[in-house]
Amino acid sequence: MGSIQDSSPSFFENAQYIPVDAIFQVTKDFLADPDPRKVNLGPGTYRDEKGQPWILPSVRMATTLVSDCGHEYLPIAGSKVFREEGVQLVFNGTKPFSEGRIASCQGLSGTGALYLAGQVLRKVDPSPKAVYITDPTWPNHDLLFSSMGFDVKYLPYYKDKSFDFEGYMSVLVTAPPGSIIILHSCAHNPTGCDPSKEQWKKIASVIQERHLFPIFDSAYLGFNSGSVNDDTWAIKYFVDELGLEASICLSFAKSMGLYGERIGLVTFVTKSLSQVDTMNSILENAQRATVSTPPKYGAEIAAAVLSTPDISEQWSKDLITMSTRIKSMREKFYEELVRLDTPGDWSHMIKQTGMFGFTGISPAQITHLQAKYHIYMANTSRISIAGLNDGNFEYVAAAIDDAVRNIH
């Protein structure tokens, strides 16, 4: 008996192809390139001095400790030990911490934590809200919040190779009350330009006066400076000094090298202890509607790192190892550009902080670097400093010198 062909219109006839994420495309192109000289300065993953992935010694210790953790479901809110240790890591010594005014939920790394924060805020108040993100910023910020129905707006952030404080403030003061402001706790992605403490205080003052809600995207705590305490300064100023409510979204991808384990934490600092149970219930409701329960293995590793004294001590050393190597590569790269007398002022490369650097070269120069030298980077000119090492920084500097001199 012959089959009857369905002649009705396809459900997908109006579907439109969505281009692949630009950063993932950089890595795809890099992997397909057979040239032995190739250098990947695109992805935000730490590499050691030999250009290889580095499993932190503290993570190796923790992995041995949790090898028999099993495969049962976690609670909807995630690992209790991980949540408690993560909250203590960020908020220890603050009034919200001592008074127990912090709701929390394990998320799928920083992306999942931000998504849960957005979902919770929509459940708390479904009326239309604007979300302000920096221009430029991590590309996923726009996709995340626009896909949840928020009206995404931009705050000027980068001008003349530094933080555009005046431009940023000129727009921030116009944000309608109730708007959401996405803040990078440290190591701004992609520029590496962070506000000074005095600038943070002025930003906080406007947020307080206009009754805006801050979400801190905190992907680099400890990884930036080598000290979690130093990297949480802005967070503590907002929630402890000023007593503001806020959401802090953590990722342990960079700081523990747990990229594929997707371990994050979303927290909400509330005004009163009575609001914590309510916020925890909304967090669990949002989690249930997305992944139901979060992954266990990575959470067990992170919990062991944070809660086991000797492993935690080793992690502190690991953070210094990573942050020190990145600072060193910034300096060597800058000094090589100066030695080559590369046209332009390159001092911004050592004024920036964190994993990324904004070189400021043009799209045509970026194309030249890829075609002639097999050097891959984001089309914004952002490079991952972790992709530089003693074996390639001179090669990269010489290639950039050529591009700047000859491609206009």
C-alpha angles and dihedrals in degrees: 000000000000121000121248112235114228106239097183119114117276117258086226101049092109094046115122126205114251114211117242118263108278097232093050088049090055090057092045091053091046093052091050092053112096095194110120091214094061119131126194113210094160116085125067098236126122118246127189127236090280093053093252132128110268124217105206114241088230090055091050089054092048093046090058090049095052099036091117097044093123131218105268123133118275118225114274091261091049135235110357093208092048092049094048093046093045092052091048091049092059104029106031110135095023129113094241089056097046091045094047094238097143126103117197145182133180112248139188096271119289094318093055093043091054091046092052090048090054093046092050093050090051090051091048092050118004094186114116113282135187119229115203118208130175124263105254107025142143101307094230092066092075094043093047099051099034090052088057091054099257120143101243116211131177134237115204107245114160129053134149091002094301144075109298095221096167093049091046094051094044090064098034091061089058096054110120116244111270094033119138120238121202110213128187106225091209141332095043111225118253105002103044087220114130129184117256117245090260090051091049089054092053091047090050091049092057092045089052095045095047094042094238123164116236124212113190113210099208109182098139108044108152092359092079103055102004089252124088089197092057093045093052095054095109093046093052092046091055099044102030108029095036099026093228125163113240146155119238116197115198133195126191093191095100102027094051100022090241095139098145096040092067097215117173141144132215119202135184121203109209134197095237140025090238091065095057096078090048093050092046090053092052091047091053091047091053091046092050090054093054118030098353092216128011127242118281112204099063091043090055090051093049092045091052092049092051099040104039110081099214092044091046089052090052090049089056088056091047091054090053091048092054098040092045093051092050092049089049093052091050090055095045092047092049093046091051092052089050091048090053089049088231108192115261137031112294098178090110088074092068095038091060120082139209133027098322137064128194105217097184095221119144129258089249090054091048090053089049091052091053096044098044105025104024091235113150127202141145115286089242088069091249113147130191106236087203087068090065122085140159090275098056114019093091090049092050093046092050091049092051090047089055093046094049093048099045110024117068 
